[in-house]
Amino acid sequence: MCGIVGYTGHLQAAPILLDGLSKLEYRGYDSAGLAVRNGEKKTEIVKAKGRLKSLAEKTDNGHALVGTCGIGHTRWATHGEPSETNAHPHMSDDGNVVGVHNGIIENYQELKEKLIRKGYSFYSSTDTEVAVKLIDYYYKKYEHTPVDAINHALVRIRGSYALAMMFQDYPGEIYVARKDSPMILGVTDGDCFVASDVPAILKYTRTVYYIGNLEMARMADGAITFYNLDGDEIEKQPTQIEWDAEAAEKAGFEHFMIKEIHEQPKAVHDTINSVVKDGAIDLSDVGLTEEQIKNISQIYIVACGSAYHVGVACQYVFEDLAEIPVRVELASEFRYRKMVLDPNGLVIIVSQSGETADSLAALRLAKKKGVKTLGIVNVVGSSIAREADNVFYTLAGPEIAVATTKAYSTQLIAGYCLAVQFAKVRGSIDDTQYAHLIDEMQQLPDKIAKILEDKERIQWFAAKQANAGDIFFIGRGIDYAISLEGSLKMKEISYIHSEAYAAGELKHGTISLIEDGTLVIGVLTQSELYEKTVSNMVECKSRGAYLMGLTTYGNYNIEDTVSFTVYIPKTDEHFATSLAVIPLQLMGYYVSVAKGLDVDKPRNLAKSVTVE
C-alpha cells in the first residue's frame, strides 16, 4: 500500500523524490520520509508524521537536502502506529544500510528475535526495520556485496515486499528487490528512477522496466542491472509508457476524483473501441478464441472492492445473455476456500492496478489448479497482466483518487464485451441482437456525458445529506449491483455509514434500522423489477424514510413516491450499471465535499491494496 520512489543521477534528488511522492500519496499518507546521499558523505534522513506537505515544509521542498542519490516513502501503516519513529526510511544501527519498504513481512517477529541475539537493537515497531537490519547482517557476514546480502535476506523473509536500499560503501547506487508488491524502474539520459507506480516517474521518463517476483536490480551510472535470486544477471526488455503525463494531473479540477468522473466518457469510449472493430467484437488481442469460448462451462469472477461489484453486475449480464453459469467470489475468500473448480472453467480476475494482493493470490491458485485465467487490468505490465493466461486491458489511464470511478466503468465495459461475444459465439443471441447490443454499448459514452451535464442538481441534493447518520441503497437484480457500488462510494469518502441491500431482503431484519429521516436511495433501472422495488421503497417511507429514486427517463410516476429523483438516459437494461453509477459517484463526491473532507485521500484507505 505504501509508496516508494528512488532516484540516482545528475540532478538534486530530494525535489525529484518529493515530486514523485506527491504522485504516490494516494498509496498512504500516515507519514513520509526521505533519505538523500551526497557522494561519499553519510546519508541524511528526514521524516515527518502526517501528509507529505509536512515533509516538504521540513525540507524546504527538498532544497535543504543536498545529494544526487536518494529514496523516499509515503506510508500506510500496517506494523507500528503512524509516527515519525515508524516512518520510513529505516536504517541499520551504524547507518550502513538505509531502506524503504512496501508490503508485509509475516515472519518479522521471528527475524527480529534472531537479530537481537546477534546484537542488533530496534527503535521502531515496524517490520521494515527488521528487513533493513537483516540485509545489513548478511552484508557484514558474507562478501560485502549488496546483491549477496539482499539475496541471503530475501530467502529468509516470508511475505510481500518492494524494497529500495542504499549502502554506505556504494555511493550513487540504489538496490531494489520485489515480491508481490508493485515496483517499476525507469531510465533516461544517465538518470535512473524507481517507483511503486507509473505516475511518479512519468514526468521524467517513459522508458520503464517491470521487475519480476524474487528479482533484484542495481541502479547506477544511468543503467539498471537485473539479478535473479541466485545473484545471476538477467536480461530485461524495456517498455514504453503510452499514458499522457497530463492525465496524472488535476488539470484545473478541484480534486482528482471529480476529474476522473469527467474522464469516464473517454475512458469508456477508448475501452470499447479497443475490441469493437467494424461493428463486431474482436478478442484476438485478449487471446480468447471462439473454440475456447465454446468449451468454457463455468465462469468465476474474482475480485476485491469495487472490482468485486463489477463482477456482481457482470454475473447478471453473462448469465442472461450467454446462458453460462457464473460465480462471483471475493478474492480474499476465494484464495482460502477449498473450492472444487470446473477444469473447463474460466477464472476472471478483475483489478485496476493488477497488483492487488488477494486477487493476485487467487490468480495463482487458479493456475495451480489448472484452470484457465483471464485478467481484466488497467496497468500494462502489472503482475496479474503478466501472469494471467490472457489479459483484457482497460484503457482508463492513470487513476489517482483512492475511490475508483473510471477504472470501475472501464471494467464494466470489458465485462459487457466479453458477455456479448460469449453470447454470440455460443449461439444464445442472433446477429440482430448482437448488432443491437454493440450499438447500445457504443452510445454509452455520450449518455454518460449527458448525465454529467446535470451534476449541479445532484450537488444541491448531496449538500443536504452532509449530516446524515445512515444511508441505505436498495435495488433488485442489476440494480442491487449498482447499489453495492453506490454505497461503497458513499462510505469510503464521506464516512457516513452506508449499506446496500437487495430490496426484497429489507423485510428480513434490515427494515428495523429505518428511522424518521433515514435516507433510502432506490435504484430502479430494470423494468421487470420496477414495481416491486417501488413497493419496497413505500415500505421504507411508511416507517419514516426520506426517499431518493434513481431511474430511467419515462418513469415519472416515481415522483409520487420519492422526494428527489435522478433520471438517466435509457439504454439496454443489461448496461444500466454504466449510467446509474454516475449519479451515485457524484453523490458520494459532493457529500464528502460538503463535509469538508479530503476526497482523494480518505482516512485509513489506500489506492492499491498490496497487502492482506
Buried (B, 14 or more C-beta within 10 A) or exposed (E): BBBBBBBBBEEBBBBBBBBBBBBBBBBBBBBBBBBBBBEEEEBBBBBBBBBBBBBBEBBEBBEEBBBBBBBBBBBBBBBBEBBBBBBBBBBBBEEBBBBBBBBBBEBBEEBBEBBEEEEBEBEBBBBBBBBBBBBBBBBBEEEEBBBBBBBBBBEEBBBBBBBBBBBBEBBBBBBBBBBBBBBBBBBBEEBBBBBBBBBBBBBBBBBBBBBBBBBBBBBBEBEBBBBEBEEEEEEBEBBEBEBEBEBBBBEEBEBBBBBBBBBBBBBBBBBBEBBBEEEBBEBEEBEBEEEBBEEBEBBBBBBBBBBBBBBBBBBBBBBBBBEBBBBBBBBBEBBEEEBEBBEEBBBBBBBBBBBBBBBBBBBBBBBEEEBBBBBBBBBBBBBBBBBBBBBBBBBBBBBBBBBBBBBBBBBBBBBBBBBBBBBBBBEBBEEEBBBBBBEBBBBBBEBBBBBBEBBEEBBEBBEEBBEBEBBBBBBBBBBBBBBBBBBBBBBBBBBBBBBBBBBBBBEEEBBEBBEEEBBBBBBBBBEEBBEBBBEBBBBBBEBEBBBBBBBBEEBEEBEEBBEBBBBBBBBBBBBBBBBBBBBBBBBBBBBBBBBEBEBBBBEEBBBBBBBE
